[in-house]
């Protein structure tokens, strides 16, 4: 925000009346919009015009004379845009909601309104359209686009509705919407959730895993790089994106502590001392069997310490090998599973959860305890007092 001295004044007309000419930027429905101010001060005396002009500028900015935001009291039913603008701008002051999360919630509400009123601008629609019937009609329209999705779509619909409903959370209604007439919103918030697909992981049958492990041990693949890709997912629990970015110098031999693989997404920071590096929740160290590491070096000889573990002539070739070819190879053993390569990562987590508990599985997979519990809670048999993170070994390295 500019100060009074920085305000741009321009003389216009024969009388030389001063005009305020400024550009201001404001957030509307999560977007940054530019607006031009061109208002007459009605004065030809510059000091007086500057005082008047600065008050005009503050009013346009929605600021009080002391520089604090001035909330405009709105009586009656607000538009979706008025609700969203206030929510995105102020909800973080009254709760621990981060700006990005607030923006995502607002966008979820706007998308739902757009589905129901495709010919209207969502921000201009009155908020009293939100009701139980609105949610039910929205669900029917979304389900009409994917009639075969079943319970898998329910999880997406529940998540989108929860985000949209958070715009009218208790904190938001108590702190933000003074002057808004929102008696209808309880009906919108009371809609029950749909039954979701069971997200608990179903372990792969032992006979299928035995066949897959044997095929890996005997190199039954046309491209040996596929074996390395699949073993990284099967025995280390790596994600496809992590395998694609994996380089040889990420492996660290710690002597008696064993061989470990460091998964860090900010490559520029990895070169610094690890004591100074604060990893993300999905980053960390993964224990690796030395026999597997030696095998990978034989199958894909490293050209340099910084070379990719999965080599290729182009980035597209490497991506297709991991995202397409490896999944097709796994499909011969797991034809019923949707995400073929990711199922091996889940199986790795399931084996650790079964033997050592949820916390060990979360550590090994670099996931939150909540995610590990959602997938593997039913598999836990007993939790030892001190549970080491086990490393799964292939048959050839046992």
HELIX and SHEET records of a PDB file:
HELIX    1   1 UNK A   46  UNK A   61  1                                  16    
HELIX    2   2 UNK A   80  UNK A   94  1                                  15    
HELIX    3   3 UNK A   99  UNK A  116  1                                  18    
HELIX    4   4 UNK A  122  UNK A  124  5                                   3    
HELIX    5   5 UNK A  127  UNK A  129  5                                   3    
HELIX    6   6 UNK A  132  UNK A  145  1                                  14    
HELIX    7   7 UNK A  151  UNK A  166  1                                  16    
HELIX    8   8 UNK A  170  UNK A  175  1                                   6    
HELIX    9   9 UNK A  185  UNK A  189  1                                   5    
HELIX   10  10 UNK A  206  UNK A  217  1                                  12    
HELIX   11  11 UNK A  224  UNK A  236  1                                  13    
HELIX   12  12 UNK A  240  UNK A  245  1                                   6    
HELIX   13  13 UNK A  248  UNK A  250  5                                   3    
HELIX   14  14 UNK A  255  UNK A  257  5                                   3    
HELIX   15  15 UNK A  267  UNK A  270  1                                   4    
HELIX   16  16 UNK A  274  UNK A  276  5                                   3    
HELIX   17  17 UNK A  290  UNK A  299  1                                  10    
HELIX   18  18 UNK A  315  UNK A  320  1                                   6    
HELIX   19  19 UNK A  321  UNK A  325  3                                   5    
HELIX   20  20 UNK A  326  UNK A  331  1                                   6    
HELIX   21  21 UNK A  340  UNK A  356  1                                  17    
HELIX   22  22 UNK A  358  UNK A  365  1                                   8    
HELIX   23  23 UNK A  369  UNK A  376  1                                   8    
HELIX   24  24 UNK A  377  UNK A  379  5                                   3    
HELIX   25  25 UNK A  395  UNK A  397  5                                   3    
SHEET    1   A 3 UNK A   9  UNK A  12  0                                        
SHEET    2   A 3 UNK A  17  UNK A  28 -1                                        
SHEET    3   A 3 UNK A  31  UNK A  40 -1                                        
SHEET    1   B 3 UNK A 251  UNK A 253  0                                        
SHEET    2   B 3 UNK A 259  UNK A 263 -1                                        
SHEET    3   B 3 UNK A 284  UNK A 288 -1                                        
END                                                                             
